[in-house]
Amino acid sequence: MLRSVYTTGMIAIALLIMVGCAGVQVKGPTPEEQVTAAMQEFKAAWEAKDVNRICACYAPDYRYSDGSDLAELRQFAERTKESPDLKIEIPLEDMQITMQENIGLVRISSKLTGPDGEGRFLLDHRLRESDGKWLIFWSHAEKID
């Protein structure tokens, strides 16, 4: 009898746990977390000078603030890859992300070091989700020193 009560109790507890878990919805990453992941890939792609990975971070209709497009960005990335003396650093520690409706606004600093010296730049990016992936559709860079 004691064994039967114990077994019934264990089954009841298991059922309660299963019913309780059924009501819990697992949430995916927030848009801000997705934008952060996109910027981590952006950093890794540029620092590796991997042209295809770099271009995959940008939307097909990408525009730079001067009006240049993704084709011109690809050419720039290819020139960067061919410059072994050029080093790109994109620290993410001070990255600022602001979400405005379905747009992620990112401000991040970068450092370029080359044969002619080095420069620090403040990058502004706008990202939006496209087919489940956050892509940069607009950006601007400003030299800060």
C-alpha positions in Angstrom: 0.0 0.0 0.0 2.8 2.4 0.9 4.5 1.6 -2.4 1.3 2.3 -4.3 0.8 5.7 -2.6 4.5 6.6 -3.3 4.2 5.6 -7.0 0.9 7.5 -7.3 2.5 10.6 -5.7 5.5 10.4 -8.0 3.3 10.2 -11.1 1.2 13.1 -9.8 4.4 15.2 -9.3 5.6 14.3 -12.8 2.3 15.3 -14.3 2.3 18.6 -12.5 5.8 19.4 -13.7 4.8 18.4 -17.3 1.6 20.5 -17.2 3.5 23.5 -15.7 6.2 23.3 -18.3 3.7 23.1 -21.1 2.5 26.6 -20.2 6.0 28.1 -20.3 6.9 29.6 -23.6 10.5 29.7 -24.4 11.4 33.1 -25.8 14.1 33.7 -28.4 16.6 36.4 -28.3 15.4 40.0 -28.1 15.9 42.3 -31.1 18.7 44.0 -29.1 20.4 40.6 -28.6 20.1 39.8 -32.3 21.6 43.2 -33.2 24.5 42.5 -30.8 25.0 39.1 -32.5 25.0 40.8 -35.9 27.6 43.3 -34.7 29.8 40.5 -33.4 29.7 38.9 -36.8 30.4 42.3 -38.4 33.5 42.6 -36.1 34.7 39.1 -36.9 34.2 39.5 -40.6 36.1 42.9 -40.9 38.9 41.8 -38.6 39.4 38.6 -40.6 39.2 40.7 -43.8 36.7 38.0 -45.2 35.0 39.9 -48.1 32.1 37.5 -48.4 31.4 37.5 -44.6 31.7 41.3 -44.6 29.2 41.7 -47.4 26.8 39.2 -45.8 26.5 41.7 -42.9 24.9 44.2 -45.2 21.4 44.4 -46.8 21.3 44.2 -50.6 20.0 47.8 -50.8 22.8 49.1 -48.4 23.8 52.7 -48.7 26.6 54.6 -47.1 25.9 58.2 -46.1 27.7 59.5 -49.2 25.4 57.4 -51.4 27.8 54.6 -52.2 26.3 51.1 -52.3 27.1 47.5 -51.6 29.1 47.0 -54.8 31.4 49.9 -53.7 31.6 48.5 -50.2 32.7 45.1 -51.7 35.4 46.9 -53.6 36.6 48.7 -50.5 36.6 45.4 -48.6 38.6 43.7 -51.3 41.2 46.6 -51.2 41.4 46.2 -47.5 42.0 42.4 -47.8 44.8 43.1 -50.3 46.5 45.5 -47.8 48.5 43.3 -45.4 49.7 46.3 -43.5 46.2 47.4 -42.6 44.8 46.3 -39.3 41.2 46.8 -38.3 40.1 46.8 -34.7 36.4 47.0 -33.7 36.0 46.8 -29.9 32.5 46.0 -28.8 32.8 46.9 -25.2 31.5 50.5 -25.7 29.0 49.7 -28.4 25.7 51.6 -28.0 22.5 50.1 -29.3 19.2 51.9 -29.4 16.0 50.2 -30.8 13.5 52.4 -32.6 10.5 50.3 -33.7 12.0 47.7 -36.1 15.3 49.5 -36.6 18.5 48.9 -34.6 20.7 52.0 -34.2 24.3 51.2 -33.4 27.2 53.4 -32.5 30.6 51.9 -32.3 34.2 52.9 -32.5 36.9 51.4 -34.7 40.6 51.8 -35.2 42.5 51.4 -38.5 46.2 51.1 -38.4 48.2 51.1 -41.6 51.5 52.1 -43.2 50.5 55.8 -43.1 49.6 55.8 -39.4 46.4 55.1 -37.5 43.0 56.6 -37.1 40.0 56.2 -34.9 36.5 56.3 -36.4 33.0 56.5 -34.9 30.7 54.2 -36.9 26.9 54.7 -37.0 24.9 51.8 -38.4 21.2 51.2 -39.0 20.1 47.6 -39.0 16.8 46.0 -39.8 15.6 42.4 -39.8 15.4 40.6 -43.2 14.5 36.9 -43.3 15.4 36.4 -39.7 18.7 38.1 -39.9 19.6 41.6 -38.8 21.5 43.5 -41.6 23.1 46.9 -42.0 21.2 49.0 -44.5 22.8 52.4 -43.8 26.0 53.5 -42.2 28.3 56.5 -41.7 31.9 56.8 -40.4 33.4 59.9 -38.8 37.1 60.3 -38.0 37.4 61.2 -34.3 41.2 61.9 -34.0 
